[in-house]
Amino acid sequence: MGKLLKRWGLLTWTLPALAFLLAFALYPLGYALVISLFRYRLTDPTGSRAFVGLQNYLQALQDPQVLGSLGNTLLFVGVASGLELILGLGIAVLLDQRLPGMAWVRALLLTPMALAPVVAALVWRALYNPDFGLVSQLLRGLGIPLGRGLVGEAHTALWALIWVDIWQWTPLLAITLFAGLQSQPPELLQAAQLDGANGWQGFRYISLPLLRPVLTVALLLRAMELFKIFDSVFVITGGGPGRATEVLNYHIFKVGLTFFDVGYGAALSVLLMGIVSVFLALYGWVVGWGDRAP
């Protein structure tokens, strides 16, 4: 009886967290799932909701705008996460060297992350300005034709946004991987050096395999955030020129909060959640989470 009361007493400490989760996570998710089954437009003067079942989802799968924005999203996620991982790993290895001034370098490295994403996007919008932006002036000085600017041309706009994300969030992966390198026992590398291994061999066969769990989690978290990219698209290009930079999250914003088609927007949100869930499942299968003992 005493153990039962003790367990109930411990349970009461979790009730506030459970209530918070229910109010701010589970209820909005459930409401989005329900409303996605209705045709519900805020511009309808009658305010009526008509049950349409899976029609919103079928419409989304046949909508060329949705498929185009999904393609932009997948390109953004694949390129940005890959380059951020490669650059972050290189910076982490450099930070791990015992060179003078590394403490200052680590501090300066965090500067882009200290900016709010909207503020960073505003800074880069000014840098990309085709008339007076510093980036535009430097590229013109190198003789590179820009036309309407990097974010004004359909073939360069998305790549310009990808660079903004790389600039701001590569330091996060660098610091994370640097912490992983610092946590490795130095005795392993010292033993390898005694056996005749050079620096590259020690990194390739000892440091990198030990760093795999940190690499896995860092890449997973960054990819999940990239699927939700919105700030830089909204501030710098507004999805343009045309729909060249319209990612799925921005398209959902337009449908739900610009055209006020709430039912269809909710269906798109659920689809995005499903895409991310499939990505997580595939990612877990690739890295072998299911084969590891708990």
N, C-alpha and C positions, 0 to 999 in steps of 0.2 A: 504493500500500500504506500509506503514511504517513497519507494522508487518511482511509483506511478505519479505521485504528487510532484516529485522532483522533475519528472519529465514534462508534466504539464506546466510547471513553473518556468522551465527553460523555453517551452513553446511560446509562452506569452511574450518573451523577449523578442521573438521573431515576428510577432503579429504586425508591428508598425511597418517592417520591411515588406511583408506580404501584402499589406494594405496598399502601400506605395506601388508595388509591382502591379497589383490588380488595377489600380486607378489610372496609372500612367503608362502601362505597357499592354496588359492583356485586354483591358476594355477597349482602347483605341484599335487594337488589332482585330478584335472580334467585330467591332462596329464597321471597320473597313471591309471585312469579309462579307458582312451582311449587305452593306450598301452597294457593294460591287455587283450584286445580283439584281439591282434595280436600275431603271432608267430614271435618273434624278438630276435635273438641271435647275440650278438656282435662278436662271433667267426665265423659267416657266412661271407665268403670273399666277397660275392655279396652284403651284407648289405641289402638284401631285407626283406620286412615285408609282411607277408601273413595274411590276415584277417581270424581268426578262430572262431570268436564269443565267445561263452561261453566254448569253449573246454578247455581252461586253467583252468577254475574253476572246470569243471567236472573232469579233470585230478587230481587236487588238492584234491578233495573229495574222490578220490579212491587211492591216493598215501599213502602207509603205512608209509613212512617217515614223511609225513605231519601229519598224524593222531598220530604217536608216539610223535612227537615234540609238538603237541597240548596237548596231555596227560601230558607230562612233564610240560608244561606251566601252565595248570590248577592246577596240584599238587603244583607247586611252588607258584602260586598266593594264593591258598586256605590255605596252611600251613603257609607261611610267613606272610600273612596279618592277619591271626587269632592269631598267636603267638605274632606278633608285637603289636597288639591291646591289648591283655591280659597283656603282660609285660609292655607296655607303660602305661596302666591304673594303674597297681600296682606301678610303679615308680612315676606316677603323684600323687597318693594318699600319697606316702611317702614324696615327695617334699612339699606337702601341709601341712605337720606337722611342727610345730614351733620347730624345733630341731637346735642345734648349728651346724654351718658349712654348712647349706643347700645352701647358696649362692655359696660356692666353689664346692659343688656337682653339682649344676646346670651348672656351667661353664665347669666343666670336662665332663659333660654329652654331651656337644655339640662337643667334640673333634672328634668322628668318623664322624660326618656330615661335619666337616671342610675339610676332605680329599676328593679329587676327586675320583669317583668310580673306575677308573683305578688304581689309587695309592693304594686305599684300597685293591683292588684285588691282586695287586703285593705283598703287605704285607702278605696277607693270603696265597698266593701261596708259599711264603717262609716258613710260619708257618706250612703249610700242607706238606712240602717236606718230603718224606718218609725216607730220610737218616739223615738229620740234622735239620728238622723243630721242633720247640719247642712243638707244639701240638702233633706231632708224638712221640716225646721223652716222653712226659708226659703220653700218653696213653700206650705206651710200659712199662713205669715204673709201671703202674697200672695192668699190665699183660693182656692187651687187645690186641689180635692179629690183625695186620693191613694189612698183606699181602703186596700189592703194595702201601699201603697208603690210606688215606681216599678218596682222589680224584682219586686214581688209581683203585679202585674197583667199579664195576657197581652198587652194592647195597648200597653204602655209598656216592658216588660222588655227587649226586643231593642234598642229605641232608647236605653235607658239604657246598655247595653253598648257600643253604637256610639259614644256620647259618651265613654266611658272610653278607647276606642282613639283617638279624635280628640284628646283631651286629651294623651295620652302621645306620639303619633307625628306630630302636625302639626309640632312643632319640627324633626323630622328633615327633612321636606320643605322647611321654611322655610330652614334652614341650607344645604341642598343648592342650592336655587334662589338664595339670596343669594350663594353662591359662584359660581354661574353668572353672575349679574349683575355681580359684581365682576371677572370675567374678560373682560368685554366691553370693547373699546377705546373710551375716552371720546370719541375724535375724531369718531365717527359721530354721537353725540348733539349734540356741539358744532356740527357742520356742519349738522345738521337745524335747530338753533335759529337759526343764521345765516340759514337759508332761511325762517324764520318759523314753524316748527313749535312748538306748545306742548308742555307736559310729557306730556299724554295721547297726543298724536300721535306723539311720540318713542318712548314706551313701546309703543304699539300697532303701529307700523310698523317699528320698529328693534329695540328690546330684546326684545320678545316673540318675533319670529321667530328671533332669534339664540339665544333660550333654549329653543327647541323640542327640541333633542337632550337637554338636561338634564331637561326636563319629561317627555320620553318615558321615559327610563331611571328616573327617580324614581317615576313612576306605575306602571311595570312592576314594580319591586322591591316597592313597597308593596302592590300587588294580590296578588302572589305570597305575601307574608307573611299577608295577610288571609285567603286561602284556607285557611291552616293555623291560624286563630285557635282557641285552646283555653283559655289560662290564665284569662282573665276569665270565660268561661262556666263553667269548672270551679269557680272560687273564689266567684263572686258568686251565680250562679243554679243551678248544677248542671243546666242544660238546661231548667229550669222557668221559670215555673209551667206544669205540664203538659209540653208539648214546645215552648213558645213561643220559647225561645232555644237549642234544640238544633241546633247546626250540624253539618255532616257530619263534621268531624274529631272532635267530641265523641261523635257516634253511633258512629264507628269504635272509639273508646276503650271505650265501653260494651259493644259487641259482643265485642271481643277480650279486654279485660282485666276486665270485670265478669261477662259471661256466658260467657267463655272459649270462644267459638266462633271458633277461630283461622282456620279455612279461610274462613269467611264474612267475617271481619274483614279478612283479607288481600285478598280480592276487592274489598271496599269501598275499601281503600287504593289498589289498582291503579286502580280507577275514578276516585278523586280525582286521582291522578297523571295519568290520561288527560284529565280535565276541565281541569286546569291546562295540560297540553300543548296542548289545543285552544285554550284562551284565549290562550296565547302565540302560536300560529300566526295566529289572527284578529287579535291585537294587532299583530303584525308586518305583516300584510297592510294593516291600516287605516293605520298610520303610514308604510307604503311602504318597509319595509326591503328587500323583494325587488327594488325598482326602483333601488337605489343600487349604484353600482359599488364593488367591494371596494377 
